Amino acid sequence: MSSNISTKTNFNKGNIRILSVDFETRQITTKKGSNNNNNNTRNQIFAAGFYTNTGFKEVIHLLSDSKFRNDEVKFIRYIVYRLQSFQGIITGWHIAGSDLVVLDEVCKHIGVESPVGFYYTFVTNAADQSEDSADDGDEDAKDDKENSTIINNNNDKEVLVSYPYLKDKKKLIDMYKVFHHGFIKNSVYPFKYRDLQLDTVAIGMLGYGKYISESTGIKITGENVLHFPADEQKKYVLKDAELVIRLIEHNNYEVFNILRCIAEIAGLEFKQVCHAGVGKAWESIIYKMIGTGQCSSTPTISGRLKKKKYSGAIVLEPEPKSYNTTTPIEIFDVKGLYPTMMMLHNLSFETVCCGCCKDNPNARVSQQIMDIINEGLQKKLKSKVAYETEKRKDSYWICLKNKGAIPKMLLKFKEQREYYRNKGNESMSQALKVMMNSIYGLFGSENIFAFQDYRVAELVTAFARLVLLEMKDLANKKFGMNIIYGDTDSIFVVSDIKEPNSIRCFIASCKRNLDIDVEHQNTFVRSILLGKKHYIGIQPNGNIIIRGMEGKKRDKPKFFNQVFSQLIEDYKNNNDKDLAINILKAFHQLELAEVEPSLLAYSSVLSKNPDGYQPYTPQYKIGNILNKEAGSLISYYISGQQEDGYKGYSTNYQDLNIDVYKQELWKIVKEILRLLGYNIQKLEEQIFPEIIIEERDADIMPIPIKNKITNCNRKKYRNNKPAENVQEQNESLTNYYFR
């Protein structure tokens, strides 16, 4: 290879110094005016934790430390001193969007010179970005909003925002923003964390989370920290600062090294990539190519194409079925399908519908591709009127004279990735993979990428759909494989493949005939296909692969997760055990109220403030009850009470309706048991008996069961005492038991 991206030494404890900072705040009331009748509330920082990657740690407390003795000026000056004296990177969790803003506010109120400055800029309003954007699009526009303060809205097109920074050229990196990036969450660490709470990310990445009170066993949070003594408040704030350092250190500073490599690829500052992500990295690369004459076209914001709906990946619908050891499933995957399509078909912002080939019939996209685009749109849009409006009536064309900027860079990245993998440089290899996989989603986004063009994105998916269909045809006709499922870049086949050579021949044939790199991804010796993106597979070594199953999802009650996991474990063991035994036992535990209440709590991460949800949703109801904001995790129970025709939700476990829970659990396991040949009707007769209790007293509550065909009454247990504090109950459910 003629030229390589130069790399510096990977980050490690010896060449980088990092200080993690965390503040704990409370609301205090201050007197205003001589008559003392006018009161104001403001934030006060009462605890601060400092933790470095070189072993230094310190925690201070405004009220309990003898050197401060509630002297707020002295306390804040010490915090400022720690920040100003540190030489290296200063970080924290939401430090830019929260901690520094509060510190600046407090400094100004008490007359201490603030170490925080703000810069102001207009950013394009991406609030209306469609949910139809590509799944692998970046989330940088949301990042900008969440880590800034909106000053002024300019006709809903541009928003004036303020960003905090540390003065004296201090290097500031907010790790919340780093883990918020779509490419970090979905590509680098897929399935590791479901929300951006520090506790969730830490548990997913490290296996442990926030500080748990030694005296009560309750996990301390920002909501309940004031209920604990000062010594435990100090341990809590220091633990938060430590967790951020541990996340950075994880796997030899992996996330920092990947971001550093992306910065070097794009020629950007490390900090800029940490906060701005791959969208800005790609923009930097493209602008440099334009500046050096390697490509043409510089779009302006006003000249951008307004985003339109477009269809995504193809799905070959599976027949719900169970496959045993006599019919193993082989799974083949196209490596880098979308980047490959862009390279093969010269798809780029300046090549799709270029100015030079408009009248060249040879440049026109085939009618087959245009039909695939429109067929996908028709399936996506329910309304016939909407489809007729969105339908692509004129065919696209692709430049035949010039190689596009994106295909050029993708080819270069592909070669370089292979080079660095062979050299053992995993950070650079991973960074290049991130860059290659992110570009398609950026074209399909809106207002976060200067070169956005939905036409490029939908041509990528159209060519990919065609390739998967051709791959299916090749597997079936030439190799006798029965394709039972296909999704995006993978096909699932059932075939009597006894010789490894058959797999190699199929892979070689895909390369020769379709010019795609295919790999044999997996073998399932036993499996259950329930629907698209929903399947369970047992590998030859006994490992279990689960995709999309409701029983695995983390928003479901933990008890449901446990029951589902036990069912799959019993299925894997294949020991002729009646799988229904443990299922019936679980329903019996529910019926007798023997399940710990914390295991029955549903949870949800608020993607927006509660008032942004429909009034009948748990996000709206529980979010407002607990006074939560966007990004918060809420826990709740389904009461089953009908409020305006909708389900009821509560923070108190005593309000839950056991029959509703039984029905919800049954939805999770029913189809699996049906596909495995169990008699569903007989099981339902055991799980949902029609019980009539004639005696009625104060300890009886009415419960609708059997799909509300009949009503019955179930006794409440007398020692089921509700929590005195609803919010405390919601945060620490494990302290309360049914029996």
C-alpha positions in Angstrom: 0.0 0.0 0.0 1.4 3.3 -1.0 0.4 5.4 2.0 -0.9 4.7 5.4 -2.7 6.7 8.1 0.0 7.6 10.6 -0.8 6.6 14.1 0.7 7.7 17.4 1.2 5.6 20.5 -2.0 4.3 22.0 -3.3 6.1 25.1 -2.3 4.4 28.4 -1.7 5.4 32.0 1.8 6.5 31.2 1.1 9.0 28.4 -2.3 10.6 29.4 -3.5 12.2 32.6 -7.2 12.3 33.3 -9.2 13.9 36.1 -12.8 12.8 36.6 -15.0 15.3 38.5 -18.4 14.8 40.0 -20.6 17.3 42.0 -23.7 16.7 44.1 -26.1 19.6 44.3 -29.2 20.5 46.3 -31.7 23.3 46.2 -31.5 25.9 49.0 -33.6 28.9 49.8 -32.0 32.3 50.1 -33.6 35.4 51.5 -34.1 38.5 49.3 -35.0 41.9 50.6 -35.0 43.6 54.0 -38.4 42.2 55.0 -37.3 38.6 54.4 -40.6 37.8 52.7 -39.1 37.2 49.3 -37.4 33.9 49.0 -35.3 32.6 46.1 -34.1 29.0 45.5 -30.8 28.2 43.9 -28.4 25.3 43.4 -25.7 24.6 45.9 -22.8 22.2 45.4 -22.5 20.3 48.7 -20.1 17.4 47.7 -17.4 16.9 45.1 -15.4 13.9 44.1 -12.0 13.9 42.2 -10.5 10.8 40.7 -7.6 10.4 38.3 -6.2 7.6 36.2 -2.9 7.8 38.0 -4.2 6.9 41.5 -5.1 10.3 43.1 -8.6 10.5 44.6 -10.2 13.0 46.9 -13.7 13.8 48.1 -14.8 17.0 49.9 -18.1 17.8 51.7 -19.3 21.3 52.4 -21.1 20.5 55.7 -19.1 17.7 57.2 -15.5 18.6 56.4 -13.8 20.5 59.2 -11.7 22.6 56.7 -14.9 24.1 55.2 -17.6 24.1 58.0 -20.3 25.3 55.6 -18.1 28.0 54.2 -19.4 27.9 50.7 -16.9 30.5 49.3 -14.0 28.5 50.6 -15.5 25.2 49.4 -16.1 26.5 45.8 -12.7 28.1 45.7 -11.1 24.7 46.5 -13.1 23.1 43.6 -11.9 25.8 41.2 -8.3 25.3 42.4 -8.5 21.6 41.7 -9.8 22.2 38.2 -7.3 25.0 37.4 -4.3 23.2 38.8 -4.8 20.0 36.9 -2.7 19.4 33.8 -4.4 17.0 31.5 -7.9 16.0 30.4 -10.8 16.9 32.7 -13.9 14.7 32.4 -17.1 13.7 34.0 -20.5 12.4 33.3 -22.7 15.2 31.9 -20.0 17.6 33.1 -20.6 20.0 30.2 -24.4 19.8 30.3 -24.9 19.9 34.0 -22.0 20.2 36.5 -20.1 23.1 34.9 -23.4 25.1 34.3 -24.2 24.7 38.0 -20.6 25.6 39.1 -20.7 28.8 37.0 -24.1 29.7 38.5 -22.9 29.2 42.1 -19.6 31.1 41.5 -21.5 34.1 40.2 -24.0 34.0 43.1 -21.3 33.9 45.9 -18.8 36.2 44.2 -16.1 33.7 43.2 -14.5 34.1 39.8 -15.9 31.3 37.6 -13.5 28.9 35.7 -16.3 28.3 33.2 -16.8 30.2 30.0 -19.5 29.9 27.3 -19.4 30.2 23.6 -22.5 30.8 21.5 -23.4 29.6 18.1 -26.3 28.9 15.8 -27.0 25.2 15.1 -29.5 23.8 12.6 -32.7 22.7 14.3 -32.8 18.9 14.1 -35.8 18.6 16.4 -38.1 17.5 13.6 -35.8 14.7 12.4 -38.0 11.8 11.3 -38.0 8.5 13.1 -37.6 7.0 9.7 -34.0 7.9 9.6 -31.6 5.1 9.1 -31.0 2.9 12.1 -27.3 3.5 12.0 -27.5 7.3 11.7 -25.5 9.3 14.1 -27.0 11.1 17.1 -24.8 14.1 17.1 -27.6 16.6 16.6 -29.3 15.4 19.7 -26.0 15.6 21.5 -25.7 19.3 20.7 -29.1 20.0 22.1 -28.6 18.1 25.3 -25.3 19.6 26.1 -26.2 23.2 25.4 -28.6 25.9 26.5 -31.0 27.3 24.0 -30.8 31.1 23.9 -32.9 32.0 20.9 -35.0 30.2 18.3 -34.7 31.6 14.8 -37.8 30.6 12.8 -37.4 27.0 13.9 -34.5 26.6 11.4 -31.6 27.6 13.5 -31.2 27.7 17.3 -28.8 29.9 19.2 -27.2 27.7 21.9 -24.5 28.2 24.5 -21.8 25.6 25.3 -19.7 25.6 28.5 -16.0 25.3 28.5 -13.2 25.5 31.0 -11.0 28.6 30.8 -7.2 28.7 30.6 -7.4 26.2 27.6 -8.3 23.3 29.8 -9.1 20.1 27.9 -12.7 19.1 28.7 -14.3 15.9 27.5 -17.8 14.9 28.6 -18.0 11.1 28.7 -21.8 11.3 28.5 -21.4 12.7 25.0 -18.9 10.0 24.1 -21.2 7.1 25.1 -24.2 8.9 23.6 -22.8 8.6 20.0 -24.7 6.1 18.0 -21.6 4.6 16.6 -20.2 4.0 20.1 -23.5 2.6 21.4 -24.4 0.5 18.4 -21.2 -0.4 16.7 -18.4 -0.4 19.2 -20.4 -1.6 22.2 -23.6 -3.2 20.8 -26.1 -4.4 23.4 -24.0 -3.2 26.3 -26.3 -0.4 27.6 -29.8 0.6 27.0 -29.8 4.1 28.3 -27.3 6.8 29.2 -27.6 6.7 33.0 -24.1 6.4 34.4 -25.2 3.4 36.4 -26.6 1.6 33.4 -23.5 2.2 31.2 -21.2 1.2 34.0 -23.0 -2.1 34.7 -23.1 -3.0 31.1 -19.5 -2.1 30.5 -17.8 -2.9 33.8 -20.2 -5.3 35.5 -20.8 -3.0 38.5 -22.4 0.4 39.0 -23.1 3.2 41.5 -22.4 3.1 45.2 -24.7 0.9 47.4 -25.3 2.1 50.9 -23.4 -0.1 53.4 -26.0 0.7 56.1 -29.2 0.0 54.2 -28.2 -1.9 51.1 -30.0 0.7 48.9 -28.3 2.0 45.8 -27.8 5.7 46.2 -28.9 7.9 43.3 -29.1 11.6 42.7 -32.8 11.5 43.8 -32.2 9.9 47.2 -28.7 11.0 48.1 -29.9 13.7 50.5 -31.5 10.9 52.6 -28.1 9.5 53.5 -25.5 10.6 56.0 -22.6 12.7 54.9 -20.0 9.9 54.9 -22.1 7.9 52.5 -22.8 10.9 50.3 -19.0 11.3 50.0 -18.6 7.6 49.1 -21.3 8.0 46.5 -19.9 11.1 44.8 -16.4 9.6 44.7 -17.7 6.4 43.2 -19.4 8.3 40.4 -16.1 10.0 39.6 -14.3 6.7 39.7 -16.8 5.0 37.4 -16.0 7.5 34.6 -12.3 6.8 34.9 -13.0 3.0 34.8 -15.0 3.4 31.6 -12.2 5.3 30.0 -9.6 2.7 31.2 -11.8 -0.2 30.0 -10.0 -2.6 27.7 -6.8 -0.5 27.7 -8.4 2.9 27.0 -10.3 1.3 24.1 -12.9 4.0 23.5 -10.4 6.8 23.7 -8.0 5.0 21.3 -10.8 4.5 18.7 -11.8 8.1 18.9 -8.1 9.2 18.7 -7.8 7.1 15.5 -10.9 8.6 14.0 -9.5 12.1 14.8 -6.3 11.2 13.0 -8.1 9.7 10.0 -10.2 13.0 9.7 -7.4 15.4 10.6 -9.5 16.7 13.5 -8.7 17.4 17.2 -9.3 14.5 19.6 -11.7 16.6 21.6 -13.7 17.5 18.6 -14.3 13.9 17.6 -15.2 13.0 21.2 -18.0 15.5 21.2 -19.0 15.8 17.5 -18.7 12.2 16.3 -18.3 10.6 12.9 -20.5 13.1 11.0 -18.0 15.9 11.5 -15.2 13.5 10.8 -16.7 12.6 7.4 -17.4 16.3 6.7 -13.7 17.1 7.4 -12.5 14.4 5.0 -14.9 15.5 2.2 -14.1 19.2 2.5 -10.4 18.4 2.2 -11.0 16.3 -0.9 -12.9 19.2 -2.4 -10.1 21.6 -1.5 -7.5 19.4 -3.2 -9.6 18.8 -6.3 -10.3 15.1 -5.6 -14.0 15.7 -5.9 -16.5 18.5 -6.7 -19.7 20.0 -5.3 -20.0 21.9 -2.1 -23.6 21.8 -0.8 -25.0 24.7 1.1 -27.5 24.4 3.9 -30.2 26.0 1.7 -29.2 23.7 -1.2 -29.7 20.5 0.7 -32.4 18.1 -0.5 -35.3 18.0 2.0 -35.3 14.5 3.4 -37.9 12.1 2.1 -39.1 8.8 3.4 -37.3 5.8 1.9 -37.4 2.1 2.5 -34.6 0.3 4.4 -33.3 -3.2 4.3 -35.1 -6.2 2.9 -36.5 -8.8 5.1 -37.4 -12.3 3.8 -40.2 -13.2 6.2 -39.6 -16.5 8.0 -42.2 -19.2 8.7 -42.6 -19.5 12.4 -41.1 -22.9 13.1 -38.9 -25.0 15.4 -35.8 -26.7 13.9 -34.2 -29.7 15.6 -30.9 -31.4 15.2 -31.9 -33.1 11.9 -32.3 -29.7 10.3 -29.5 -27.4 11.4 -29.5 -23.8 10.1 -26.5 -22.3 8.4 -26.2 -18.5 8.5 -24.2 -16.5 5.9 -23.4 -12.8 6.2 -22.3 -10.2 3.7 -19.4 -8.3 5.1 -19.8 -4.6 4.9 -22.9 -4.8 2.6 -23.7 -1.1 2.5 -20.2 0.2 2.1 -19.7 -2.5 -0.6 -22.8 -1.2 -2.5 -21.4 2.3 -2.4 -18.1 1.2 -3.8 -19.5 -1.1 -6.5 -22.1 1.3 -7.8 -20.2 4.6 -7.3 -22.7 6.1 -4.9 -21.8 9.5 -3.5 -23.2 12.9 -2.9 -21.7 14.3 -6.2 -22.3 11.2 -8.4 -26.0 10.5 -7.8 -27.9 12.6 -10.3 -24.7 14.5 -11.3 -24.8 17.4 -13.7 -22.6 15.8 -16.4 -24.4 12.5 -17.1 -28.1 13.5 -17.0 -28.6 12.9 -20.7 -26.5 9.8 -20.9 -28.9 6.8 -21.1 -26.1 4.5 -20.0 -25.9 6.3 -16.7 -29.5 5.7 -15.8 -30.3 3.4 -12.9 -32.1 0.2 -14.1 -35.8 0.0 -13.9 -35.4 -3.0 -11.6 -33.7 -0.8 -9.0 -36.3 1.9 -9.3 -39.0 -0.7 -8.9 -37.3 -2.0 -5.8 -37.3 1.5 -4.4 -41.0 2.1 -5.1 -42.0 -1.4 -3.9 -40.2 -0.7 -0.6 -42.0 2.7 -0.3 -45.4 1.2 -1.0 -44.8 -1.3 1.9 -43.6 1.4 4.2 -46.4 3.9 3.5 -49.8 2.7 4.6 -51.7 5.3 2.7 -52.1 5.0 -1.0 -52.3 8.8 -1.3 -49.0 9.2 0.6 -47.4 6.6 -1.7 -48.5 8.4 -4.8 -47.1 11.6 -3.5 -43.7 10.0 -2.5 -43.4 7.6 -5.4 -40.2 8.1 -7.4 -41.6 8.8 -10.9 -38.3 9.7 -12.6 -35.3 7.3 -12.6 -32.0 8.3 -11.1 -28.7 8.3 -12.8 -25.1 7.7 -11.5 -22.0 9.5 -12.9 -19.9 7.5 -15.4 -17.1 10.1 -15.7 -15.8 10.5 -12.2 -15.2 8.2 -9.3 -17.2 9.5 -6.2 -15.5 10.9 -3.1 -17.2 8.3 -0.9 -16.3 5.2 -2.9 -12.7 6.5 -3.1 -12.4 6.8 0.7 -14.3 3.6 1.4 -11.9 1.6 -0.8 -8.9 3.3 0.9 -10.4 2.6 4.4 -11.0 -1.0 3.4 -7.3 -1.5 2.4 -6.1 0.3 5.4 -8.3 -1.7 7.8 -6.8 -4.9 6.5 -3.3 -3.5 6.8 -3.8 -2.4 10.5 -5.5 -5.7 11.4 -2.5 -7.6 10.1 -0.3 -5.2 12.1 -2.3 -5.9 15.3 -3.5 -2.3 15.6 -7.1 -3.1 16.7 -7.9 0.5 17.6 -7.2 1.8 14.1 -9.0 -1.2 12.6 -12.1 -0.6 14.7 -12.0 3.2 13.9 -11.9 2.5 10.2 -14.8 0.0 10.5 -16.8 2.7 12.3 -16.1 5.2 9.6 -17.1 2.8 6.8 -20.3 1.7 8.5 -21.5 5.2 9.5 -21.6 6.9 6.2 -24.8 5.3 4.8 -26.8 6.5 7.9 -25.4 10.0 7.5 -26.8 10.3 4.0 -30.2 9.3 5.3 -30.2 11.7 8.2 -31.5 15.3 8.3 -29.7 18.4 9.4 -26.7 16.6 11.0 -24.6 16.1 7.9 -23.6 18.7 5.3 -23.7 16.3 2.5 -27.0 14.5 3.3 -28.9 13.1 0.3 -31.7 10.6 0.8 -31.3 9.5 -2.8 -27.8 8.1 -2.0 -29.3 6.2 1.0 -32.2 4.7 -0.8 -30.0 3.6 -3.7 -27.7 1.9 -1.2 -30.6 -0.1 0.3 -32.1 -0.8 -3.2 -28.9 -2.3 -4.5 -28.5 -4.2 -1.2 -32.0 -5.6 -1.5 -31.2 -6.8 -5.0 -28.0 -8.5 -3.9 -29.7 -10.4 -1.1 -32.4 -11.6 -3.5 -29.6 -12.7 -6.0 -27.8 -14.4 -3.1 -30.9 -16.3 -2.2 -31.4 -17.3 -5.8 -27.8 -18.5 -6.1 -28.0 -20.5 -2.9 -31.2 -22.2 -3.9 -30.6 -23.0 -7.6 -26.9 -23.8 -7.6 -26.4 -25.3 -4.1 -29.8 -26.6 -3.2 -30.1 -24.5 -0.1 -33.6 -23.7 1.3 -33.6 -20.1 2.4 -35.9 -19.8 5.4 -35.1 -16.3 6.5 -33.2 -13.2 5.3 -32.6 -9.8 6.8 -30.5 -6.9 5.6 -27.1 -8.7 5.0 -27.8 -12.2 6.2 -29.5 -15.4 5.0 -30.6 -18.4 7.0 -30.5 -21.6 5.1 -31.5 -25.2 5.8 -29.4 -27.6 3.8 -27.8 -31.0 3.9 -24.4 -29.4 4.1 -22.2 -32.3 5.3 -18.9 -31.2 3.6 -17.2 -28.0 4.7 -16.2 -27.6 1.1 -19.9 -26.8 0.2 -19.8 -23.8 2.4 -16.5 -22.6 0.9 -17.9 -23.1 -2.7 -21.0 -21.1 -1.9 -18.8 -18.2 -0.5 -16.5 -18.4 -3.5 -19.5 -18.3 -5.9 -20.9 -15.2 -4.2 -17.6 -13.4 -4.7 -17.3 -14.6 -8.3 -20.9 -13.9 -9.4 -22.0 -11.0 -7.2 -18.7 -9.4 -6.2 -19.5 -9.5 -2.5 -17.5 -10.9 0.4 -19.6 -13.5 2.3 -18.7 -15.3 5.5 -20.2 -18.3 7.2 -21.3 -16.6 10.4 -23.0 -19.3 12.4 -24.5 -22.7 12.7 -27.6 -23.4 14.8 -28.0 -27.1 15.6 -31.4 -26.3 17.1 -33.4 -23.2 16.7 -36.8 -21.5 17.0 -37.8 -18.8 14.4 -40.8 -16.8 15.6 -40.7 -14.0 13.1 -38.4 -11.4 11.6 -35.6 -10.3 13.9 -37.0 -12.7 16.5 -35.2 -16.0 16.9 -33.4 -18.4 19.3 -30.5 -20.5 18.2 -28.3 -23.1 19.9 -24.7 -23.3 18.5 -22.8 -26.6 18.4 -20.8 -25.5 21.5 -24.0 -25.0 23.4 -23.9 -21.2 23.3 -27.3 -19.5 22.9 -28.0 -16.7 20.5 -31.2 -14.7 21.2 -32.4 -11.9 19.0 -35.4 -9.6 19.5 -37.3 -11.8 22.0 -39.6 -9.9 24.4 -38.5 -12.0 27.3 -35.0 -10.8 27.0 -35.7 -7.1 26.8 -34.6 -5.0 29.8 -37.7 -2.9 30.0 -39.7 -6.0 31.1 -39.9 -7.1 34.7 -36.8 -9.0 35.9 -39.1 -11.9 36.9 -40.2 -12.2 33.2 -36.5 -12.2 32.2 -35.8 -14.9 34.6 -38.7 -17.1 33.5 -37.8 -16.6 29.9 -34.1 -17.4 30.5 -35.0 -20.6 32.4 -37.3 -21.7 29.5 -34.5 -21.2 27.0 -32.0 -23.0 29.3 -34.4 -26.0 29.6 -34.8 -25.9 25.8 -31.0 -25.9 25.3 -30.4 -28.8 27.6 -32.6 -31.0 25.5 -33.0 -33.6 28.2 -36.7 -34.5 27.4 -37.7 -32.4 30.4 -41.3 -31.1 30.3 -40.6 -27.4 29.6 -44.0 -26.5 31.0 -43.1 -27.5 34.5 -41.1 -24.3 35.3 -43.5 -22.2 33.4 -46.5 -23.4 35.5 -44.4 -22.9 38.6 -43.7 -19.3 37.7 -47.4 -18.6 37.2 -48.1 -20.3 40.6 -45.6 -17.9 42.2 -47.4 -15.0 40.7 -50.8 -16.3 41.8 -49.6 -16.7 45.4 -47.8 -13.4 45.5 -44.4 -15.0 46.2 -42.5 -12.9 43.8 -40.3 -10.1 45.2 -41.9 -6.8 44.1 -38.7 -5.3 42.7 -38.7 -8.2 40.1 -42.2 -7.1 38.9 -41.3 -3.5 38.1 -41.3 -2.4 34.5 -38.8 0.2 33.4 -38.4 2.8 30.7 -35.9 5.4 29.7 -37.4 8.7 28.9 -36.2 9.8 25.4 -37.9 13.2 26.0 -39.6 15.0 28.9 -42.8 13.3 30.2 -45.1 16.0 28.8 -43.8 15.1 25.3 -45.6 11.7 25.6 -49.2 10.9 25.1 -51.2 11.3 28.4 -52.1 7.6 28.5 -48.5 6.3 28.5 -46.5 5.2 31.5 -43.8 7.7 30.5 -46.2 10.6 30.8 -47.9 9.4 34.0 -45.0 8.0 36.0 -42.5 10.6 34.6 -44.7 13.4 35.9 -45.4 11.8 39.2 -41.7 11.4 39.9 -40.8 14.7 38.3 -38.3 13.1 35.9 -36.6 14.6 32.8 -35.5 13.3 29.5 -32.8 10.6 29.9 -34.1 9.4 33.2 -35.0 5.8 34.0 -38.4 5.3 35.5 -39.8 2.1 37.2 -43.5 1.3 37.5 -46.2 -1.3 37.9 -49.2 -2.0 35.7 -52.3 -1.8 37.8 -54.8 -2.9 35.1 -57.2 -0.2 36.3 -59.0 1.2 33.3 -58.5 5.0 33.1 -60.3 6.5 30.1 -60.0 3.1 28.4 -56.3 2.8 29.0 -54.1 0.8 31.3 -53.3 2.2 34.7 -49.7 2.6 36.1 -48.4 3.1 39.6 -45.2 3.4 41.5 -46.6 1.3 44.3 -46.4 -2.5 43.9 -49.7 -2.9 45.9 -51.5 -1.4 42.9 -50.3 -4.1 40.5 -52.9 -6.5 39.0 -51.5 -10.0 39.1 -53.8 -11.2 36.3 -52.5 -8.6 34.0 -49.0 -9.7 34.8 -50.0 -13.3 34.1 -51.4 -12.3 30.7 -48.2 -10.4 29.9 -45.9 -13.2 30.9 -48.0 -15.7 28.9 -47.5 -13.5 25.8 -43.8 -14.0 26.2 -43.7 -17.8 26.4 -46.9 -18.9 24.6 -45.6 -18.9 21.0 -42.3 -20.6 22.0 -44.3 -23.4 23.6 -46.7 -23.7 20.7 -43.8 -24.1 18.2 -42.3 -26.8 20.4 -45.6 -28.7 20.2 -47.2 -28.1 23.6 -51.0 -28.1 24.0 -51.7 -24.4 24.5 -55.3 -24.8 25.4 -54.5 -27.2 28.3 -51.8 -24.9 29.6 -54.2 -21.9 29.5 -56.7 -23.9 31.5 -54.2 -24.4 34.2 -52.7 -20.9 34.1 -56.0 -19.0 33.9 -58.6 -20.9 36.1 -61.9 -19.3 36.8 -61.8 -18.8 40.5 -64.9 -17.6 42.3 -64.6 -16.5 46.0 -68.0 -15.7 47.4 -66.9 -14.1 50.7 -66.2 -10.4 50.5 -64.6 -8.3 53.2 -62.1 -5.4 53.5 -59.2 -7.7 52.6 -60.7 -8.7 49.3 -60.0 -6.9 46.0 -61.8 -7.6 42.7 -59.6 -8.9 39.9 -60.8 -9.4 36.3 -59.4 -12.7 34.9 -59.9 -15.0 31.9 -59.9 -12.0 29.5 -62.6 -10.4 31.6 -65.1 -13.2 30.9 -65.7 -13.5 34.6 -64.8 -11.6 37.7 -63.3 -13.1 40.9 -61.9 -11.8 44.1 -58.4 -12.4 45.5 -57.3 -11.8 49.1 -54.6 -9.2 49.8 -51.9 -10.3 52.2 -52.2 -8.3 55.4 -48.5 -7.5 55.7 -48.3 -5.8 52.3 -47.6 -2.3 53.7 -47.2 0.5 51.1 -44.1 2.6 51.2 -44.3 5.8 53.1 -42.5 7.7 50.4 -43.6 6.8 46.9 -40.4 8.1 45.3 -38.3 6.2 47.7 -40.3 3.1 47.0 -39.7 3.5 43.3 -36.0 3.9 43.7 -35.5 1.0 46.2 -38.1 -1.6 45.5 -36.0 -4.4 46.9 -36.8 -3.3 50.5 -40.5 -4.4 50.1 -41.9 -7.8 49.8 -45.3 -9.3 49.1 -45.2 -11.7 51.9 
